[in-house]
Amino acid sequence: MATTTTAPSTDAPGSSSGGVPAAGPKGSSLPTARYTLAQMRRSAGRLTAAGIAILIGTAFVAVTLLAGNVITRATYDTIAARYADADVLVTTSGTDWRQDVEAIRGTDGVAAADAVRSAYLNLGDGSVFAYAEGIARPQDSRLMALDLTAGKWPSERGEIAVPDGLAERLHVGIGDETQVYRWVTTDPETGDGEEVTEDVRVVGITQDPYNAYASSGGAVVATPADIDEWADDPVPGGTFEIAALLEPSALSGGEPTPAVRDALDAAVVSGGKHSVKTVDEHAQQVSAERTGGEDLVFLVFVLTFAAVALLVAGLVIANTFQVLVAQRTRTLALLRCVGAGRGQLYRSVLLEAAVLGVLASLGGVLLGVLLAQTALFVAPRFDLGVPLPAAVSITPQVVLIPLAVGTVVTVVAALAPARNATRVAPLAALRPAETLSVRRGAGRVRAVLSALATIGGFALVGLGVYFGTTGEVQLGLAATVLGGAVSLVGVIVGTVFWLPKVAAFLGALVSRTGPASRLAAANTLRNPRRTSATATALLIGVTLIMTMTTGAAAARETADDTLDETFPVDIMVMPGAGEVPPSAAGTVDGVDGVTDVAEVYAADAELPGGEYLYLQGADLEDLRATVHDEHALDNLAPGTILLTQDDMENLGVAAGDTLEVTGTGSAVPLTVAETSNMGLSDVVTLTDLRKVDPEATFAAVWAALDPAADPATLLADVQDAMSDQGVFVTGPAAQRAQFEQVINVMLGIVVGLLAVAVVIAVIGVANTLSLSVIERRRESATLRAIGLSKSQLRGMLAVEGMLIAGVGAVLGIALGLLYGWTGALTALSVMGDVTLAVPWLDLGVVLVVAVVAGLIASVAPARSALQASPVEALAAE
């Protein structure tokens, strides 16, 4: 009988395979776990970059989940801030809420209860006015959301405590008197009434630590009797809130006990619908209502960028394992020779990926928790005005979701390399150890799928733009986003066909600078799959960044044009509580930062058909100096009237027609001139206005501001200068600046999130160069032996890294511009004509950063390539 001998299951130090654990004959068991761990130890340096990529991606997911928890908690606390320490809210639509308050106060387990009542007040002294919400002082101070910083709380009728900001605007302090202006209806049927003025005395100054009343301009505290008098009477069917503070014995785990809930529910005696909710439950309901029932909008938004980061990390990992398998071709072939099965090799590669994924994901969770906790520690220094928890809440989801996602992404990325490992033939062990040719065909199926996805995706994008420009914005956005995603996938899948050609073109441009550059250009073509995978990782990040910056630039330009059409000037002074005095122009012109002013007069006029116009007129030169939309005034001249297309249609006239305009003066024929600026409709020259009505009234002041000044500050300065005139001062320039600030903040957040993907992609570039150095160890040694200097070898790798990064950046910029423009056309067409713009500064920054990143990524690989002497490298197999 034949006998079978099994080789010892030990490593073979010094073997050409680098230590292959022996296995039995075909079909015997390979010590997969031990072999895998040994290979990971040997490849620790090569796996580090892939591990960092997945670590950053999972840290992103963990931070996103933690941020979602913090934002949700902060949102709830902000909504609940006006209820102070209340535990429960009882809402009732009964006929007598006062009766319900007394009944709830008498319920066992209730420490204090008060109705949440308010009245909107107009305070002032006849020259300065301010609006605020008036609230009643509760019986128990624990139900007061405001902090008293000076003076005392109101205790008698006619006493109020005002916020510090409101006191500053009204120029009042403790002991000063001011007035409350309110409208008292005398005839409910007709709505007739009269304005009543009541003197009040300031007895306290307050602060709103959590901005509980920021939306109403602050809260003025008064006695309950005053608030009852100043507030509107309860409307039948209306809902009123009663805040209740419970005794500790009535709470279980921070929640009211079921018995207390039932007792509060039974305490409502006024009839109507009523409910008992905790303050948190109420905050959750209000938050859901504000977001249309979607309470996770921010979380989903940011998780989208986390998914992008993980996608890029997956590309880096797949590339890493692909090259690792190629490097281990001889080892894998020897294992097959000594009996290892394909399944064993497949499981070994996947086990390696799983171990890497688990370890890197755990590190990502720890990093994410550390970053989130650091943010909570730093945030209070910026006085955000919202309550933030002192520590992050580490829920099972925060740990398990990033761990699972990171591990799954790593394992999925290793599936294709693992499959390639099973295809290594045993005879490959007898071949030279050099890397096999990588110029393999990419496959016709891949080419067809790529073409279909790219063409179909861009067709969907075009359809989305069509829907957006025809008013179907939601449908257009859905088609544009879907088409963009499909086309981007098609582009990514097809990069292996055309991206190396782009690299060859760019390489040809730099190859004339010397032999190192020519070698670098050739190296990018030696392995098109690896070059494509690495450049694609950077391409995704750059594409998304440029999409957002291009869309933001278009939004900014379009918003400017729209604001110019709606508000043709920076600041307008118009009638408010009183008429605009003739001295207003000089007052506004005297404010530092105001460059030009125009005195605007107005008069009523009648047309032959019985229609009426409210004409505005000003000196033509003053108009040209203050109006931003210069082309809107091109057609304005003596004897003309500016009308928009809509106004012309309403009057049944067209550009060039003559209107006979009659006022208190003579009838004046005016030729219709079209303007696209709705803020300039019905505008004529001051000379023509005087002909229509010699007594035309002084109606407004238009002002232009210094472009270098802060429009919000200048608006406040003009408002202060006109505060004693009872006029209304509005600043379209401040609205424009506020809009731009919102755009810039959102853009900064989005770009910051997408920058994570770019960082991971740069790690991929460094990883590719490192692996390329290891693969070309003998080649580099040969080059050194025939005269290539260290600086030339270092330059070759630097050029190679910059080429890979540059290709990804250039293609990403091109795609980003295309996606940004189409997205802007789809989403912004509802605002009018969309102005497409190229964010040249952002484009240049992205390109420079990408190329510099490629240069930096070559530093570590170059150091590795120069460590060994040419003789040692040539001697190694």
Secondary structure, DSSP 8 states (H G I E B T S, - for coil): --------S---TT-TTSS-----STTS---HHHHHHHHHHHTHHHHHHHHHHHHHHHHHHHHHHHHHHHHHHHHHHHHHGGGTT--EEEEE--S-HHHHHHHHHTSTTEEEEEE--EEEEEEESSS-EEEEEEEE--SSGGG--SEEEEE----STTEEEEEHHHHHHHT--TT-EEEEEEEEEEETTTTEEEEEEEEEEEEEEEE-TT-TTGGGT-EEEE-HHHHHHHS----TT--EEEEEEE-GGGEETTEE-HHHHHHHHHH--S-S-EEEEEHHHHHHHHHHHHTTT-TTHHHHHHHHHHHHHHHHHHHHHHHHHHHHHHHTHHHHHHHHHTT--HHHHHHHHHHHHHHHHHHHHHHHHHHHHHHHHHHHHHGGGG--SS---SS----HHHHHHHHHHHHHHHHHHTHHHHHHHHT--GGGGGS-SS---------HHHHHHHHHHHHHHHHHHHHHHHHHHTT-HHHHHHHHHHHHHHHHHHHHHTHHHHHHHHHHHHHHHHGGG-HHHHHHHHHHHH-HHHHHHHHHHHHHHHHHHHHHHHHHHHHHHHHHHHHHHH--SSEEEEESSS---TTHHHHHHTSTTEEEEEEEEEEEEE-TTS-EEEEEEE-HHHHHHH-S-GGGGTT--TTEEEE-HHHHHHHT--TT-EEEEBSSS--EEEEEEE-S-GGGTTEEEHHHHHHH-TT-EEEEEEEEE-TTS-HHHHHHHHHHHTTTTTEEEE-HHHHHHHHHHHHHHHHHHHHHHHHHHHHHHHHHHHHHHHHHHHHTHHHHHHHHHTT--HHHHHHHHHHHHHHHHHHHHHHHHHHHHHHHHHHHHHHHGGGSS------HHHHHHHHHHHHHHHHHHTHHHHHHHHHS-HHHHHH--
